[in-house]
Amino acid sequence: MIKLPSGVNINNLIDDIRILSWEVADILLYYTKLLDDSNVSQNILKNTNADDPVTLADLKVNEIIIKRINEKYKNINWDILSEENFKTSKTFVTKNDWLWVLDPLDGTKDFIQGTGNYAMHLALNFKQKPYIGFVLIPDKNQLWITDGKTTWCEKRDGTKCKPTLLNNKNLQEMTLVTSKNHGNQVLRNLIQKINFCKVQIMGSIGCKIASIVQGESDIYICLSLPGKSSPKDWDFAAPDSILKAAGGAITNLDNQELSYGKTNFEQGGIIVATNDKKNHKCICLEIKKIIQKNRIYPT
Protein backbone atom coordinates (compact mmCIF):
# COMPACT_ATOMS: atom_id res chain seq x y z
CA MET A 1 0.00 0.00 0.00
CA ILE A 2 1.32 3.44 -0.98
CA LYS A 3 1.54 5.94 1.87
CA LEU A 4 1.59 9.66 1.26
CA PRO A 5 4.46 11.72 2.73
CA SER A 6 4.34 12.21 6.49
CA GLY A 7 1.86 14.91 7.48
CA VAL A 8 -0.28 14.60 4.34
CA ASN A 9 -3.84 13.24 4.56
CA ILE A 10 -5.29 12.15 1.24
CA ASN A 11 -8.81 13.46 1.93
CA ASN A 12 -7.52 16.85 3.02
CA LEU A 13 -5.18 16.94 0.04
CA ILE A 14 -8.00 16.26 -2.42
CA ASP A 15 -10.14 18.91 -0.71
CA ASP A 16 -7.34 21.46 -1.04
CA ILE A 17 -6.69 20.70 -4.71
CA ARG A 18 -10.43 20.73 -5.40
CA ILE A 19 -10.72 24.28 -4.04
CA LEU A 20 -7.58 25.31 -5.93
CA SER A 21 -8.88 23.77 -9.16
CA TRP A 22 -12.06 25.83 -9.18
CA GLU A 23 -9.99 28.93 -8.49
CA VAL A 24 -7.94 27.98 -11.56
CA ALA A 25 -11.17 27.51 -13.54
CA ASP A 26 -12.16 31.10 -12.77
CA ILE A 27 -8.79 32.34 -14.00
CA LEU A 28 -8.94 30.39 -17.25
CA LEU A 29 -12.55 31.38 -17.97
CA TYR A 30 -11.65 35.02 -17.29
CA TYR A 31 -8.88 34.92 -19.90
CA THR A 32 -11.10 33.18 -22.45
CA LYS A 33 -13.42 36.19 -22.28
CA LEU A 34 -10.51 38.55 -22.79
CA LEU A 35 -9.45 36.59 -25.88
CA ASP A 36 -12.77 37.49 -27.48
CA ASP A 37 -11.58 41.10 -27.63
CA SER A 38 -9.12 41.38 -30.52
CA ASN A 39 -7.63 44.55 -29.01
CA VAL A 40 -6.75 42.69 -25.82
CA SER A 41 -5.99 39.18 -27.10
CA GLN A 42 -2.55 40.01 -28.50
CA ASN A 43 -1.45 41.17 -25.05
CA ILE A 44 -2.35 37.77 -23.59
CA LEU A 45 0.06 35.94 -25.91
CA LYS A 46 3.55 35.83 -24.35
CA ASN A 47 5.47 34.45 -27.33
CA THR A 48 5.22 34.26 -31.10
CA ASN A 49 5.82 30.51 -31.40
CA ALA A 50 2.76 29.21 -33.26
CA ASP A 51 3.72 25.59 -32.52
CA ASP A 52 4.13 26.10 -28.78
CA PRO A 53 2.30 29.25 -27.68
CA VAL A 54 2.32 30.54 -24.11
CA THR A 55 -0.31 32.89 -22.69
CA LEU A 56 -0.72 34.93 -19.56
CA ALA A 57 -3.24 32.29 -18.49
CA ASP A 58 -0.54 29.56 -18.59
CA LEU A 59 1.75 31.66 -16.45
CA LYS A 60 -0.89 32.83 -13.98
CA VAL A 61 -2.22 29.31 -13.34
CA ASN A 62 1.32 27.97 -13.05
CA GLU A 63 2.17 30.62 -10.48
CA ILE A 64 -0.92 30.19 -8.32
CA ILE A 65 -0.83 26.38 -8.18
CA ILE A 66 2.81 26.24 -7.16
CA LYS A 67 2.30 29.03 -4.64
CA ARG A 68 -0.75 27.40 -3.04
CA ILE A 69 0.86 23.97 -2.73
CA ASN A 70 4.03 25.42 -1.22
CA GLU A 71 2.06 27.59 1.21
CA LYS A 72 -0.29 24.83 2.35
CA TYR A 73 2.27 22.05 2.53
CA LYS A 74 5.56 23.29 3.89
CA ASN A 75 8.55 21.02 4.43
CA ILE A 76 6.96 18.06 2.62
CA ASN A 77 9.33 15.74 0.78
CA TRP A 78 8.03 16.35 -2.71
CA ASP A 79 8.91 18.57 -5.65
CA ILE A 80 6.91 20.20 -8.42
CA LEU A 81 7.70 19.65 -12.09
CA SER A 82 5.92 22.27 -14.17
CA GLU A 83 5.86 22.64 -17.94
CA GLU A 84 6.27 26.40 -17.74
CA ASN A 85 9.15 26.28 -15.26
CA PHE A 86 10.94 23.62 -17.30
CA LYS A 87 10.59 25.71 -20.46
CA THR A 88 12.37 28.51 -18.65
CA SER A 89 15.10 26.60 -16.83
CA LYS A 90 15.54 23.67 -19.26
CA THR A 91 16.65 21.56 -16.29
CA PHE A 92 14.94 19.72 -13.47
CA VAL A 93 16.37 17.25 -10.98
CA THR A 94 14.67 15.61 -8.02
CA LYS A 95 15.71 12.87 -5.59
CA ASN A 96 12.29 12.61 -3.97
CA ASP A 97 9.93 9.69 -4.56
CA TRP A 98 6.98 12.10 -4.65
CA LEU A 99 6.65 14.56 -7.51
CA TRP A 100 3.85 16.87 -8.59
CA VAL A 101 3.60 17.05 -12.38
CA LEU A 102 1.79 20.15 -13.62
CA ASP A 103 0.53 21.37 -16.96
CA PRO A 104 -1.26 24.62 -16.12
CA LEU A 105 -2.94 24.79 -19.52
CA ASP A 106 -3.00 21.74 -21.77
CA GLY A 107 -4.40 22.64 -25.16
CA THR A 108 -3.16 26.23 -25.34
CA LYS A 109 -3.88 26.39 -29.08
CA ASP A 110 -7.50 25.40 -28.48
CA PHE A 111 -7.65 27.88 -25.61
CA ILE A 112 -6.57 30.65 -27.98
CA GLN A 113 -8.93 29.42 -30.71
CA GLY A 114 -11.87 29.42 -28.28
CA THR A 115 -12.91 25.77 -28.75
CA GLY A 116 -13.20 25.04 -25.02
CA ASN A 117 -11.02 21.94 -25.42
CA TYR A 118 -8.38 22.87 -22.88
CA ALA A 119 -7.58 21.55 -19.41
CA MET A 120 -5.40 21.88 -16.35
CA HIS A 121 -3.43 18.73 -15.47
CA LEU A 122 -2.05 18.05 -12.01
CA ALA A 123 -0.75 14.65 -10.91
CA LEU A 124 1.15 13.44 -7.87
CA ASN A 125 3.62 10.78 -9.01
CA PHE A 126 5.16 8.19 -6.71
CA LYS A 127 8.40 6.64 -7.88
CA GLN A 128 7.79 7.94 -11.41
CA LYS A 129 4.23 6.56 -11.66
CA PRO A 130 1.07 8.71 -11.48
CA TYR A 131 -0.85 8.10 -8.27
CA ILE A 132 -3.30 10.94 -7.54
CA GLY A 133 -4.56 12.99 -10.46
CA PHE A 134 -6.73 15.97 -11.38
CA VAL A 135 -7.94 17.01 -14.83
CA LEU A 136 -9.90 20.26 -14.83
CA ILE A 137 -11.98 21.17 -17.90
CA PRO A 138 -13.43 24.61 -17.10
CA ASP A 139 -15.51 25.02 -20.24
CA LYS A 140 -17.42 21.82 -19.41
CA ASN A 141 -17.63 22.49 -15.66
CA GLN A 142 -15.76 19.22 -15.02
CA LEU A 143 -13.10 18.28 -12.49
CA TRP A 144 -11.91 14.70 -12.89
CA ILE A 145 -10.27 13.29 -9.77
CA THR A 146 -8.60 10.05 -8.82
CA ASP A 147 -7.43 9.09 -5.35
CA GLY A 148 -5.34 6.29 -6.80
CA LYS A 149 -8.13 3.75 -6.47
CA THR A 150 -11.24 5.20 -8.10
CA THR A 151 -12.04 8.01 -10.51
CA TRP A 152 -14.97 10.39 -10.42
CA CYS A 153 -16.06 13.72 -11.91
CA GLU A 154 -17.27 16.73 -9.97
CA LYS A 155 -19.03 19.89 -11.03
CA ARG A 156 -18.56 23.22 -9.33
CA ASP A 157 -21.69 22.72 -7.20
CA GLY A 158 -20.27 19.44 -5.85
CA THR A 159 -22.41 17.17 -8.00
CA LYS A 160 -20.54 13.93 -8.73
CA CYS A 161 -20.76 11.36 -11.50
CA LYS A 162 -18.98 8.06 -12.14
CA PRO A 163 -17.04 6.97 -15.24
CA THR A 164 -18.91 5.25 -18.05
CA LEU A 165 -16.46 3.13 -20.00
CA LEU A 166 -18.14 1.41 -22.94
CA ASN A 167 -15.82 -1.55 -23.52
CA ASN A 168 -16.01 -4.99 -25.16
CA LYS A 169 -15.68 -3.52 -28.66
CA ASN A 170 -13.38 -4.61 -31.42
CA LEU A 171 -11.08 -2.03 -33.02
CA GLN A 172 -13.35 -1.19 -35.95
CA GLU A 173 -16.34 -0.70 -33.63
CA MET A 174 -14.51 1.94 -31.61
CA THR A 175 -14.85 5.71 -31.68
CA LEU A 176 -11.45 7.34 -31.94
CA VAL A 177 -10.71 10.72 -30.40
CA THR A 178 -7.78 12.41 -32.06
CA SER A 179 -5.89 15.69 -32.14
CA LYS A 180 -7.07 18.87 -33.74
CA ASN A 181 -3.76 20.72 -33.76
CA HIS A 182 -1.08 18.02 -33.39
CA GLY A 183 -1.85 15.45 -36.07
CA ASN A 184 0.52 14.26 -38.79
CA GLN A 185 0.12 12.42 -42.07
CA VAL A 186 1.46 9.14 -40.67
CA LEU A 187 -1.23 9.14 -37.96
CA ARG A 188 -3.88 10.07 -40.52
CA ASN A 189 -2.79 7.12 -42.68
CA LEU A 190 -3.05 4.77 -39.71
CA ILE A 191 -6.52 6.04 -38.82
CA GLN A 192 -7.64 5.52 -42.40
CA LYS A 193 -6.30 1.94 -42.49
CA ILE A 194 -7.97 0.99 -39.20
CA ASN A 195 -11.32 2.35 -40.41
CA PHE A 196 -12.78 3.30 -37.03
CA CYS A 197 -16.54 3.41 -36.56
CA LYS A 198 -16.30 7.14 -35.82
CA VAL A 199 -13.59 9.78 -35.43
CA GLN A 200 -13.91 12.76 -33.08
CA ILE A 201 -11.55 15.73 -33.29
CA MET A 202 -10.61 17.29 -29.97
CA GLY A 203 -7.81 19.30 -28.39
CA SER A 204 -6.00 18.65 -25.09
CA ILE A 205 -4.96 15.16 -24.03
CA GLY A 206 -6.87 15.70 -20.78
CA CYS A 207 -10.07 16.40 -22.71
CA LYS A 208 -9.50 13.34 -24.90
CA ILE A 209 -8.98 11.01 -21.95
CA ALA A 210 -12.00 12.51 -20.18
CA SER A 211 -14.08 11.76 -23.28
CA ILE A 212 -13.02 8.11 -23.02
CA VAL A 213 -13.74 7.95 -19.28
CA GLN A 214 -17.25 9.35 -19.73
CA GLY A 215 -18.10 7.10 -22.66
CA GLU A 216 -18.04 9.61 -25.50
CA SER A 217 -15.15 7.81 -27.22
CA ASP A 218 -13.24 4.55 -26.87
CA ILE A 219 -9.65 5.03 -27.94
CA TYR A 220 -6.93 7.65 -28.38
CA ILE A 221 -3.72 7.14 -30.35
CA CYS A 222 -0.78 9.52 -29.99
CA LEU A 223 1.88 9.09 -32.69
CA SER A 224 5.10 11.09 -32.56
CA LEU A 225 7.56 10.92 -35.44
CA PRO A 226 11.25 10.23 -34.76
CA GLY A 227 13.21 13.45 -34.49
CA LYS A 228 10.08 15.56 -34.15
CA SER A 229 8.47 17.08 -31.07
CA SER A 230 6.52 14.78 -28.77
CA PRO A 231 4.26 15.16 -25.73
CA LYS A 232 5.84 15.37 -22.29
CA ASP A 233 5.21 13.94 -18.82
CA TRP A 234 2.93 16.84 -17.89
CA ASP A 235 0.72 16.09 -20.89
CA PHE A 236 0.09 12.51 -19.80
CA ALA A 237 0.59 12.08 -16.02
CA ALA A 238 -2.80 13.32 -14.79
CA PRO A 239 -4.85 11.83 -17.68
CA ASP A 240 -2.95 8.56 -17.20
CA SER A 241 -3.95 8.39 -13.53
CA ILE A 242 -7.59 9.22 -14.27
CA LEU A 243 -7.98 6.60 -17.00
CA LYS A 244 -6.26 3.72 -15.20
CA ALA A 245 -8.21 4.20 -11.96
CA ALA A 246 -11.42 4.25 -14.00
CA GLY A 247 -10.68 0.85 -15.55
CA GLY A 248 -9.05 1.87 -18.79
CA ALA A 249 -5.45 1.52 -19.92
CA ILE A 250 -2.73 3.66 -21.44
CA THR A 251 0.52 2.17 -22.73
CA ASN A 252 2.96 2.25 -25.58
CA LEU A 253 2.27 0.05 -28.58
CA ASP A 254 4.03 -2.89 -26.89
CA ASN A 255 1.53 -2.70 -23.99
CA GLN A 256 4.14 -1.30 -21.59
CA GLU A 257 3.05 1.33 -19.07
CA LEU A 258 4.32 4.83 -19.72
CA SER A 259 7.67 5.60 -18.13
CA TYR A 260 8.02 9.00 -16.48
CA GLY A 261 11.10 11.01 -15.56
CA LYS A 262 13.13 10.26 -18.68
CA THR A 263 15.55 12.74 -20.25
CA ASN A 264 13.62 15.85 -21.31
CA PHE A 265 10.48 14.13 -19.95
CA GLU A 266 9.46 13.06 -23.46
CA GLN A 267 6.64 10.62 -24.24
CA GLY A 268 7.55 9.67 -27.78
CA GLY A 269 6.65 6.87 -30.14
CA ILE A 270 3.11 5.49 -30.28
CA ILE A 271 0.88 5.70 -27.22
CA VAL A 272 -2.52 4.00 -27.06
CA ALA A 273 -5.24 4.81 -24.52
CA THR A 274 -8.42 2.71 -24.39
CA ASN A 275 -11.50 2.23 -22.27
CA ASP A 276 -10.91 -1.52 -21.94
CA LYS A 277 -8.12 -2.69 -19.65
CA LYS A 278 -8.84 -6.39 -20.30
CA ASN A 279 -8.76 -6.06 -24.08
CA HIS A 280 -6.09 -3.36 -24.31
CA LYS A 281 -3.20 -5.71 -25.10
CA CYS A 282 -5.11 -7.27 -28.01
CA ILE A 283 -6.02 -3.82 -29.35
CA CYS A 284 -2.37 -2.73 -29.27
CA LEU A 285 -1.32 -5.92 -31.03
CA GLU A 286 -3.91 -5.42 -33.76
CA ILE A 287 -2.78 -1.83 -34.33
CA LYS A 288 0.83 -3.00 -34.47
CA LYS A 289 -0.01 -5.60 -37.13
CA ILE A 290 -1.78 -2.97 -39.24
CA ILE A 291 1.25 -0.68 -38.98
CA GLN A 292 3.67 -3.45 -39.96
CA LYS A 293 1.52 -4.78 -42.80
CA ASN A 294 1.12 -1.34 -44.37
CA ARG A 295 4.58 -0.04 -43.41
CA ILE A 296 2.97 3.05 -41.93
CA TYR A 297 5.37 4.01 -39.13
CA PRO A 298 9.16 4.34 -39.65
CA THR A 299 11.23 1.70 -37.87
N, C-alpha and C positions, 0 to 999 in steps of 0.2 A: 504493500500500500504506500502511495506517495504522500509524504507529509510536507505541507507548506513550511517555509522558513519560520523559525521561532518567533512568536509574537504576532503571527498572521492567522486570522480566522477566515475560513473560506466564505462563510455567509456574509461577514462584515465586508470582506474584500469585494464580493460581487455587488453588495449594496453600494459601496463607494464608487465602483466603476459604472454602475447603472446611473447614478446621479450625475457623474462626470460625463457620461455618454450623451445624456439629454442636454446638457450644457453645450456640448460639442455640436449637437444637432441644431441648436439655436444659432450658433456661429455660422455653420455651413449654410443654413437656410437664409440667414441675413445676407451673406455674400452672393448667393444665387440671385437675390432680388437686385443687388447692386449691378450684377452682370447684365441685367436687362437694359440698363442705361448705358448706351454706347459712349457717352461722354465720361463715364466713370469706369467702365470695364477695363480700359487700357491701363488704368492705374492699379488694378488688382493683379495684373500679370507682372511677375517679378523677373522673368527672363524672356528671351526671344527664341528659345529652343522649341520648335513646333513638335518635335518627337518626344520631348520630356519637359513639358511646361511646369512651372511652379507658380502658385498664386499666393496672395496674402492669406487666403483661407488655409492653405497647407501649413504655412508658417505659424499662424495664430493657433490652430488646433494642436500642432506639434508642441508649441510653447506651453499651452495650458495643461495638456495631459502630463507632460514631464514634470511641470511645476506642482501639480496637484498630487501626483504619486509621491514625489520627493517630500512634500510637506506633510502628507498624511502618514507616510511610512518611512520614518527616519531610522538610519542605522540597520536597515534590513539587507541581508546578503543577497542582493540581486542587482542587476544592471538593466539599462534601457537601451536597446538598439532601435534607432529611429532612422527611417529613410532620409529625412531631411538633414539630420545631423551627419549621417554618413556621407551624403552628397557634399557636404561642406568640408569635413575633415579627411575623407577618403580612407580613414583607418578606424578600426574598432577592435579592441581586445578585451576579453573578459575571462576570468578564472572561476567565476561563480557557476554553480549548477543551474541557478534560476536566472532567467533572462526575459524581460519584457521585449516583445517585438512589435514595433508600431509603424503603421502606415497611416498618417493623419488624414490623407485623402487619396483613396484608391479610385482611379478613374477620373483623373484631373481633366483629361480631354472632354469627357462627357459632362463633367461639371461645368466647364467653360461653354460647351455647346448647349447646355440647358436640357439634357435628356432626362435627368433625374437618376441616371444609372451610375451613381458614385457612392462610396462607402468609407467609413472609418474602420480600420482593422487594428485590433489590439489583442495580442496573445501573450500568455505567460508560459514560456518553454521551460521544461525540466530536462536537463541533460540532453539538450538539442532536439527535444521532441515537444510539440505543442501539447499543453495540458489544459489550461483554462483559456477560453477564447471569447471575444466579443466582435460582432460585425454589426455596425450601425448603418442603416440605410435611411437617412432623414426624410427623403422625398416620399418614402412609402410608410413612414411612421413605424419602422421596424427596428428592434434591437434583438439580434440573435445572440444567445448566451449558451455557453457550455461550462459546467462545473467539472468537466473531465469524465463524467459518467453519463449524463443525459444532456440533451439540447432542447431548448425551447425559445419561443419568440415572444417578446413583450412589446406592447404599444406604450405610448407616453402615459396613458391613464392607468397603466398597470395590468391591463387585460393581457392574458397569456394564451398562446396556442401551441400545440405540439407539431412536430414534423409530420409530413405526409409523403413518405417515400413510396413511389409507385414502381415496385420492382417486378421481377419475374418476366422480363421482356427480353427478346433476342435483340441483337444489334440493330437490325433494320426496322424494328418496331419502336425504337427509341426516338425521343425528341432531343436533338442536340442544341445546346446553348453555346454560342461562339462569339468571338470578339467583333466589335464594331470598328475599333481603331487599330488593332494590333494583328490583323490577319496577314497571311502571306500566300503566295500562289501554291506552294507545296501543301499547305493545310487545306486550301480550297480544293485541290486535286484529290486529296484523301477523303474529304467530305463527299465529294461527287461520287467516288468509287464505292463508298460504303452505302450510299443511297438511304440516308436516314428517313424515317417517317415524316419528320418535320424539323426545320432548322429555325431557331430563334436567334436574333442578333441582339447582343446586350453588352454594355460596358462594365468594367469593374469585375475582378475575379470574385470579390465578396458578393456582389449581386448575382453573379452566375451560380455560385455555390448555394446561395440562399434560394434561388429558383429551383434547384434540384431538391433541396431539403423540404420545400413546401409543395413539391409535386407538380410544378409548372414545366419542368424539363427532367431529363433522365441522365444526361451525360455531358461532360465538358472535356474537350481535348485541347491542350496547350502544346503547340509545336514551335520550338525555337530552332532556327537554322544555325549550323556551326559557324562560328566567327561573327555572328550577329548578336544584337542585344537580346537578353532573356529576362524573364521575371526574377524577382529576388525573394529572399526569405519573408520580408514584410508583406509581399503580395499574397503569400500562401499560408503563413502560419495560422492566423485566426480562422480563415475559411476551412483549412485542414482540420482544425480541432472541432469546429462546428459539424462538419460533414461526418467525421468518424464517430463522434458520440451519438449522432442521429441514426447510425446504422449503415451509412454509406462507406465508400472507400476512395482514397486518392493515392495513386502510386505512379511510378514511372512505367514505361511500357513493359518492363520485365516483372511487373507486380511487386516491386520493392518500394517500401515506404520512403517518402521524401526525406532526404538527409539535410539537416540544417547546420549552419555555422561553417560552411565551406568558404574557400577563398572568394572574396568579393560577394559572398552570400548569394550566388547565382543558382537558379533553378532552371537549368537548361534541358535540352533534349525534348522528349515527348512525355507529357504528363497527362494521365487520364483520371478523371473524377466521375464516379457513378453513384447511383442511388442504391446499388445492390452489392453489399459486401460479399455475399455468398457466391455470386456469379461474376464478380469483378475480374478474377484471374482469367476466366474463359473469355470475357469480353476483350481484355488486353491481348490475349493470344490471337483472337480472331482479327483484331486490328493489325497486329504485327504481321500476320499472314497476308493480309491485303496489301500492306506496305511492301513486303518482300516480293510478292507476286507481280506487282505493278511497278516495282522499282521507284517508289514515290519519294522516299526520304534518303538523302545521301548517307552512305556508310563509310 
